[in-house]
Amino acid sequence: MSVVELNVNSTLIDTNFDGYKLSFEPVPVLRQNLEFSPMRQELITDDFSLLHAQLFDYQNHLFADPWLSYDSYFIDVRHQLIQCKYNPLTRLADGQRVVYAMKYGDQGDGDKNDLMHYNYTLKFVSERLCVICDGLTSYHLIDTGDRSRSGPQDWQLITRTPVNSAGEYHGYVLYDARMDWKTDTECKQISLVAGHVAHRYVVRKRHQIQVHFIDLTLGRWTKTMESNEWFYRVFQRLETTGSIQYCTFELGAESLIVASKREVQTPEQRKASDDDIAEAAANASPDILDCLLENELPPYVPQSSFEVRCTTCSVVVEYMTHVIFTACLYGDLDPDFPEWKMKSNGLEVELTKEEHEYWPQLLAELKDGVEEEIKLIKKGELPFPNLLEPSEEDDMNYDDTRMVRFNFISGCITHTIFLDISPLQFSKTLLPGFPAAFATREGVDTSIWMQNLQPTPTNEWSVSHEGQLHAFGIMYASKNNRKFASCCPDLEYAVICERSRHVTIYQPLHDADNGLRNRDGSPVSKGKQSIVTLPARTGEILGMNTSKNLITILSKNALLHLQIF
């Protein structure tokens, strides 16, 4: 496996950028009322996980057309696909119209209404084709015709197929779809990847626990020159226990690029890993156990061999299912998030108190134990802040997110990008027909990266630095209530949309100081920041699409066009 570095192009960085100047100029907003509300499935059962909440809560219900960036689509509660057109010449919205009605009914599964339904997802794969996942069990391949024409449109269903006819899952979300022409087989190929949040029961440290994971099903439609029919087959499955932040095919669809906080692997690899863990637990070395019971930590013992569990008043430390320490504590704990890590002189366990109060001793049974040390900061000892490195949310909480390239020919991960110090912020399709670009934080800025614009061999893959959003990284980190973030295709502005009412627009290339200069003669470089507060009756924001000089927002009660100048 090769490690790919994110090499920043220094010519794209503006070291003289002085931040954003708040503008009080009004942002024109065109509002259109909705005849029917957008379709949005809710989590209605108690059996769901953090993966379910992230998948449902942050889903964008406004679908963008990369070939016609001013057009957006959503599906209403009548299961009808609504087209929303905007004319950039007249700067007026052309209204909404129904272009397709979903055939919503029995999905071949006995109409299991008691199971969780996912939301609709839509991806355009060409100027005349799109794929809709109905959130249940099926893909729908649609012939859209010429989407640019202004007259009535009548989209037609070409074919419909189960996501995985051999699978037992009900409910899918479509992460990506792309169409390629395969010269070796002389056929059109549409590659699709859909996810379902599933769970399984595993035995860890003598306890059976429920583990939720995202099951990725990868399938392909193919159509040869001689045949007029599309044939579908599932060719790969992947799993990860972490949320998926980025998932797209590379050009040619010979590999899938996935960003997640947890390992991405095939079901076979996961099963082999579980078997290895079970075998290691059964064959735990007695010598290591003896050392641990004598409060000695032998070298080369991996951190994954230990498990720390706690209740509201006790803590248990295990090594390979064997209890090596257990005790009741002096006070109450928050039992949800115990942390532990290896140190040179032992295993360090970090627990969180339920209440912020002083403990005269750590253990309840030990009367002469070690007292809690409270370090008091004396007057004059406050650290001097480093203003060049602002302290924000993302500065403190680096995670272990990594982006991997899973190659279908080799059947394994060939390349990895570690994103622990460059957190992933959002993704955006900049060019129609090409993989989506992704944005990472680089210092206070945000860097935009794209995959290779040409198909690459199995052992070669890289990303290129395409642009820079000055000081947007720190602005992104400061927004705790953000729901959507994006930029326009030409990178002239970036936007952060909150869950309701507030939209903040950043224009880094805008001359906000009208030619002013510093004392040393260098020009004052500042961007323009605009804040839009939507009326309370707008409702919760459900989707967002960005194009040149336009931001389209879908809410529960309205469709809004924000004009950027």
Salt bridges, closest charged atoms under 4 A:
GLU25 OE1 - LYS528 NZ 3.22
GLU42 OE2 - ARG40 NH1 3.90
ASP57 OD2 - ARG499 NH1 2.78
ASP65 OD2 - ARG147 NE 2.73
ASP71 OD2 - LYS85 NZ 2.70
ASP76 OD2 - ARG78 NH2 3.21
ASP109 OD2 - HIS170 ND1 2.71
ASP134 OD2 - HIS140 NE2 3.31
ASP180 OD2 - ARG178 NE 2.99
ASP215 OD2 - ARG237 NH2 2.55
GLU239 OE1 - ARG200 NH1 3.39
GLU239 OE1 - ARG270 NE 3.07
GLU250 OE1 - ARG405 NE 3.08
GLU254 OE2 - LYS182 NZ 3.03
ASP274 OD1 - ARG204 NH2 3.17
ASP274 OD2 - ARG270 NH1 3.70
ASP275 OD2 - LYS271 NZ 3.43
GLU318 OE2 - ARG206 NH2 3.48
GLU318 OE2 - ARG309 NH2 2.75
GLU348 OE2 - LYS341 NZ 3.95
GLU372 OE2 - LYS353 NZ 2.82
GLU393 OE1 - ARG482 NH1 3.97
ASP395 OD1 - ARG441 NH2 3.04
ASP399 OD2 - LYS261 NZ 3.71
ASP490 OD2 - LYS548 NZ 2.99
GLU492 OE2 - LYS548 NZ 3.36
GLU540 OE1 - ARG40 NH1 2.73
GLU540 OE2 - LYS483 NZ 3.19
